Amino acid sequence: MKIGFLQLRSKFGEVRDNVRAAQSLLKNVSDATIVLPELFNTGYLFRSQDELAHLAETATGFTVTEMKKVAKHQSLNIVFGMAEKNGRRYYNSAVLVTAQGRTCVYRKTHLFDREKLFFSPGDKGYAVHRVEGARIGLMVCFDWAFPEVARVLALQGAQIICHPANFVLPYGQDAMKTRAIENRVFTVTANRIGGEKRGNLSISFTGSSQIVDPKGNVLADAGDRSESLKIVEIRAEDADDKSITANNDLFKDRRVAFYKPLVRKSAS
């Protein structure tokens, strides 16, 4: 199967322009699974709850509807980040739309920095979705810092982890190589380039989107200054082989009786 990323330079608050730009960049792509960045349609640097309320959408709103059209017409599966409105709550969500018309939503579990001022932490947990014969899991940006996320997805059978991001720290990409190695899965991280300056707030994104195989090899990557679309051909079933040596299986060798501290609250 073909998997890829679309690295973008989004403009804050210009939802329709950002969606149209993504559609244009994808116009010659078909029969692939493509990952777009976190909050690709709205931008990232919200200054108030009212601003978020104005820009957020439901999972049946404009952005999802438009991306589903692309997915259907071009036989694509598309994963993208958006500000999701659900009742009175707002989530930093990743949405998967499939060529067959399905919509799957994951809500970011681990909120980064000022995101905590505006978004609710995710409440859906982790799920694996079957797409074109492969098994796909979703996570969003700062989830990389919590290895439990990728591990749960891998234990649930994910072969590919799709990872919309707005990286500002310099080591998220390296961490995702580790997530791929320690779970023997493919990872696709789609990051943003450029930056946002809003009043006295400013932020810069690191680009360097990447596709990593289960052994940590980078199959495709991008620079930190230009929009970029990269697609590679993989065998998703390669992620089913969890052997490290002839005598070591990554999952069979787990000794879960000793992992109880992982689910305890840390000492205050």
N, C-alpha and C positions, 0 to 999 in steps of 0.2 A: 504494500500500500504506500501511498505518497503522503508525507506529513511535512508541514512547513510553518514558518512564521511570517507575519507582516509587521515589520518595525515601522512605527509611525511618528509623525510630529503633529500631535493634535493641538487644536486651538481652544482655549478655555471658553466654555459657554456656547460654542458654535456647533450644537448637536447635529443639525442637518448638514452643515458643511463637512463635519468630520465623518459622518456616515457616508455621504456621497463620495468623499475622497477615498475611503476604504473600498467602496464599491468599484470605483474607477481603477484602483490599483489591482483589484482582483479580477478584472473583466476578462482577462485571457487565461484564467486558471480554471481547471475543471478536474473532477475525479480526485480530490485530495482532501485532507483534513488540515485546516489552517488555523493558527492561533494568533489573535490580535492582543494588544496590550490591555492592561487594567484601565478601567474608566476611560476607554478610548473615545467615547462619544461626548463626554462632558468636560474632560480635563480633570485635574486633580486638586488644585489649591482652592478649596472652598473657604469662604470667609464668614459665612453665617448659615444658620439652619434654614433661614428663608431662601437663601440662594440654592441650597441643596434641594429644598422642596420644589422650587421652580424648575430645576433641571432634571430631577429624577423621574424615572418612568416605571410603569409596571412591566411585567414580563410579557405583556401583550401589547405594549405601546409601539411607538414609531420605530425605535431602533431595532427591536426584535422582529417586527413585521418586515422591515426593509432587509434585514440580514437573512431572514427566512426566504425571501424572494430570490436573493443571490444563491443561497444554498440549493434551492429547488432547481432553478434554471441552469446552474452550472455544475450540478451534481457534486456539491461541496458539503463538508461538515465544518462548521465554523465555531470556534470558541472565542469569546470576546468579553472584556470587562465592562461593566456599566453600573451606574448608581440606580439601584432598584428600589422602587417604592412599593411597600406592602402594608396596606392599612395606614397606621400612623407611624410606622417604622421605616427606616431607610437602611439599606444594606449595600456594602461594596461587593458586588456579585460577579461571578463568572457564569456566562450563559453558553450552552452548547445548542446550536441549531443544526439539524441533520438534513441531508438531502431528501429524506423521507418525510420531513415535516415535523419531527419531534422537537420539543423544547425542554431542556434540562437546566436547572438552576442550582448553582452552589453559592453559598453566602460565606464570604471570607471569615474565617474563625478568629484569626489573630490580627487585630487592628494595630496599625503603626502610627505612633506619635499623634498628630492632630486629628487623625481619622476618628479617634475616640471621642472627639467633641461633637461629631455629627452622625456617625453611623452606629448602628447596633451590631454587636458581634453576631456572627453567623449562628443559626439555630437548626440547620439541616443535617449536620454531620457530614459523613463522606459516603459517596456512592460511586459505583463503577458502571459505566454505560457501554453497551455493545454498539459498535459503529463499524460497518463494513467488515464484519468478521473479527474486528479487534476489540479490545477492552480498554476503555479510556477513563481516567480519573482526572478530577479538576482540583486545582488549588490556586490561590491568588497571592502574588507578591510575598509579603512578610511571612506567610505560612512556611517559607523556606527555612526560617530560623527555628522551626519546631519539627525535628525529624520524625516525630510521631505521625504527622500528617501523611507524608509520603509512605511511611511504613504501613499505616492502616490501609491506604489505598492498594499498596502492593499485596498485602495479606488478603485483601478482598479480590485479588486477581487482576488488578490493573497492569496492563503491559506498557501503556503510554500515559505519562502524566503531562497534561496540558496546563501551562502556567502563565497566565496573563500577569504582567508586572509593570510597575512604575518604579524601578530601582533608582534609589539615590545613594545608597551605601555602595562602596566599591567592591564588595565581595559576595554579593548574592549569586552572581554567575558561577563563581567557584564552588559555592555551597551546593548549587544544583548539580554540578558534576558529581559531588559526593553523594547526593541523594540518589542519583542514577546508579552509582557503583554499589552503594550499601543495600539497594533494593533490587538490583539487576533489572532495571526498567529503562525505557526511553523517556527522556524529558524534553519538552519543547517550551522554552521560555521566550515570550514575546515582550520586549521592553520598548519604552519610548525614548526618543531623542529630544534635544532642545531643553527648554525650561519654561517656567511660568513666573511672572513677577506681578504681584497684585498688592498694591499699596506698599506696606512695609514688609510684606511676605515675599520670599522668592525661593525657588527650588530649581535644581538642575537634574536631568535624567541621564543615565549612563549608557544607554543603548546597549550594544554588544549582545543582542539577542542570539540564541543558540539552540541547536539540536544536539543532544548527547545520547550516545547509545548505552546499553547496559554495562559496558566495560569502562565507561567514562571517556570514550573517544568523542571528540567534537566532530560531528558530521557536517555541520554548516554553522557559520556564525556571521555576524555583521559588525560594522564599525560603530563608532559612537557619535557620528555626525549626520548620517544620511538615512533617509527612508530606505527600506530594503525588504525584498520578498525573496525568501530562500525556501526551496522545496527539495526533499530527498526521498529516495525510495528505500523502504525498510521491509524487513520481515518481522512483523509484530510478534510472532511466535518465538523469536530469539529471546524475548524477555521471560519465557516460561522456564528457561534453563537457569536454575539458581545455584549451579555448582561453581565453586571457587577452585577446588582441586578435586582429584579423584576421590578424596576422602572427606570433602567438606561440601555440604549443601547449606546455603545461606539461611534457609527457613527451617530445615530439619534439625539443624544444629542449635537452634534457639533453645534457651533454658529458661522458660517463662516463670518458673517457680521463684527465680531470683529478681524478677522485674517488677515486683509489687510497688517499690517506691515511685515508679513512673506514674502511678495513678493516685498518689497521695499529694495533698497540698504541701508546698514547700514550707519550711519553718519560717515563722515571721521574725 
